[in-house]
Amino acid sequence: MAEKAKKQNGIQRYFSETVGELRKVSWPTRQEAVQLTIIVLVVMIFMGLFLGLVDLIAGHLLNLALGI
């Protein structure tokens, strides 16, 4: 087996090591993945609304400061 590893080029070794590492990963269940996706979407929507509001207020304050 050591001879086989020596004969692999860099690309082959990269992919075989990547597959080996991916087998060690603790993958989430479907339910966990759905729950985490919903959390990410809710946070994205909240942050989008928050940043939009901050932008709107900052724009009005800047217009007030510049007298526009």
KOLDREN-905048 format. One record per residue (C-alpha): x, y, z; residue number from 1. Coordinates in nm, 3 decimals. Each point is the difference from the previous one (the first is absolute). Layout:
BEGIN
<r><u>X</u><v>Y</v><w>Z</w><lumdo>NUM</lumdo></r>
...
! end
This chain:
BEGIN
<r><u>0.000</u><v>0.000</v><w>0.000</w><lumdo>1</lumdo></r>
<r><u>0.293</u><v>0.236</v><w>0.066</w><lumdo>2</lumdo></r>
<r><u>0.111</u><v>-0.050</v><w>-0.360</w><lumdo>3</lumdo></r>
<r><u>-0.342</u><v>0.107</v><w>-0.124</w><lumdo>4</lumdo></r>
<r><u>0.012</u><v>0.319</v><w>0.208</w><lumdo>5</lumdo></r>
<r><u>0.343</u><v>0.084</v><w>-0.142</w><lumdo>6</lumdo></r>
<r><u>-0.126</u><v>-0.039</v><w>-0.358</w><lumdo>7</lumdo></r>
<r><u>-0.292</u><v>0.240</v><w>0.045</w><lumdo>8</lumdo></r>
<r><u>0.053</u><v>0.344</v><w>-0.139</w><lumdo>9</lumdo></r>
<r><u>-0.098</u><v>0.309</v><w>0.194</w><lumdo>10</lumdo></r>
<r><u>-0.353</u><v>0.025</v><w>-0.140</w><lumdo>11</lumdo></r>
<r><u>-0.082</u><v>-0.365</v><w>0.070</w><lumdo>12</lumdo></r>
<r><u>0.137</u><v>0.029</v><w>0.353</w><lumdo>13</lumdo></r>
<r><u>-0.199</u><v>0.320</v><w>0.058</w><lumdo>14</lumdo></r>
<r><u>-0.327</u><v>-0.166</v><w>-0.102</w><lumdo>15</lumdo></r>
<r><u>0.063</u><v>-0.321</v><w>0.194</w><lumdo>16</lumdo></r>
<r><u>0.087</u><v>0.199</v><w>0.314</w><lumdo>17</lumdo></r>
<r><u>-0.305</u><v>0.222</v><w>-0.051</w><lumdo>18</lumdo></r>
<r><u>-0.230</u><v>-0.303</v><w>-0.022</w><lumdo>19</lumdo></r>
<r><u>0.162</u><v>-0.142</v><w>0.313</w><lumdo>20</lumdo></r>
<r><u>-0.059</u><v>0.324</v><w>0.191</w><lumdo>21</lumdo></r>
<r><u>-0.361</u><v>0.028</v><w>-0.121</w><lumdo>22</lumdo></r>
<r><u>-0.069</u><v>-0.348</v><w>0.138</w><lumdo>23</lumdo></r>
<r><u>0.102</u><v>0.125</v><w>0.345</w><lumdo>24</lumdo></r>
<r><u>-0.248</u><v>0.291</v><w>-0.008</w><lumdo>25</lumdo></r>
<r><u>-0.301</u><v>-0.015</v><w>0.229</w><lumdo>26</lumdo></r>
<r><u>-0.276</u><v>0.091</v><w>-0.246</w><lumdo>27</lumdo></r>
<r><u>-0.323</u><v>0.156</v><w>0.133</w><lumdo>28</lumdo></r>
<r><u>-0.328</u><v>-0.186</v><w>-0.032</w><lumdo>29</lumdo></r>
<r><u>-0.260</u><v>0.129</v><w>-0.244</w><lumdo>30</lumdo></r>
<r><u>-0.201</u><v>0.153</v><w>0.286</w><lumdo>31</lumdo></r>
<r><u>0.308</u><v>0.179</v><w>0.138</w><lumdo>32</lumdo></r>
<r><u>0.088</u><v>0.131</v><w>-0.345</w><lumdo>33</lumdo></r>
<r><u>-0.354</u><v>0.134</v><w>-0.052</w><lumdo>34</lumdo></r>
<r><u>-0.004</u><v>0.166</v><w>0.344</w><lumdo>35</lumdo></r>
<r><u>0.340</u><v>0.161</v><w>-0.055</w><lumdo>36</lumdo></r>
<r><u>-0.106</u><v>0.120</v><w>-0.346</w><lumdo>37</lumdo></r>
<r><u>-0.312</u><v>0.163</v><w>0.146</w><lumdo>38</lumdo></r>
<r><u>0.211</u><v>0.170</v><w>0.270</w><lumdo>39</lumdo></r>
<r><u>0.239</u><v>0.136</v><w>-0.264</w><lumdo>40</lumdo></r>
<r><u>-0.288</u><v>0.132</v><w>-0.213</w><lumdo>41</lumdo></r>
<r><u>-0.167</u><v>0.169</v><w>0.299</w><lumdo>42</lumdo></r>
<r><u>0.327</u><v>0.165</v><w>0.106</w><lumdo>43</lumdo></r>
<r><u>0.067</u><v>0.113</v><w>-0.360</w><lumdo>44</lumdo></r>
<r><u>-0.347</u><v>0.156</v><w>-0.028</w><lumdo>45</lumdo></r>
<r><u>0.035</u><v>0.170</v><w>0.340</w><lumdo>46</lumdo></r>
<r><u>0.345</u><v>0.137</v><w>-0.083</w><lumdo>47</lumdo></r>
<r><u>-0.117</u><v>0.118</v><w>-0.342</w><lumdo>48</lumdo></r>
<r><u>-0.291</u><v>0.189</v><w>0.155</w><lumdo>49</lumdo></r>
<r><u>0.221</u><v>0.142</v><w>0.276</w><lumdo>50</lumdo></r>
<r><u>0.271</u><v>0.117</v><w>-0.239</w><lumdo>51</lumdo></r>
<r><u>-0.262</u><v>0.144</v><w>-0.235</w><lumdo>52</lumdo></r>
<r><u>-0.148</u><v>0.198</v><w>0.288</w><lumdo>53</lumdo></r>
<r><u>0.343</u><v>0.123</v><w>0.111</w><lumdo>54</lumdo></r>
<r><u>0.075</u><v>0.104</v><w>-0.359</w><lumdo>55</lumdo></r>
<r><u>-0.331</u><v>0.184</v><w>-0.028</w><lumdo>56</lumdo></r>
<r><u>0.056</u><v>0.188</v><w>0.328</w><lumdo>57</lumdo></r>
<r><u>0.362</u><v>0.079</v><w>-0.086</w><lumdo>58</lumdo></r>
<r><u>-0.107</u><v>0.131</v><w>-0.340</w><lumdo>59</lumdo></r>
<r><u>-0.260</u><v>0.230</v><w>0.156</w><lumdo>60</lumdo></r>
<r><u>0.249</u><v>0.124</v><w>0.261</w><lumdo>61</lumdo></r>
<r><u>0.260</u><v>0.066</v><w>-0.269</w><lumdo>62</lumdo></r>
<r><u>-0.255</u><v>0.189</v><w>-0.209</w><lumdo>63</lumdo></r>
<r><u>-0.092</u><v>0.206</v><w>0.308</w><lumdo>64</lumdo></r>
<r><u>0.366</u><v>0.072</v><w>0.076</w><lumdo>65</lumdo></r>
<r><u>0.073</u><v>0.107</v><w>-0.359</w><lumdo>66</lumdo></r>
<r><u>-0.322</u><v>0.201</v><w>-0.027</w><lumdo>67</lumdo></r>
<r><u>-0.126</u><v>-0.192</v><w>-0.301</w><lumdo>68</lumdo></r>
! end
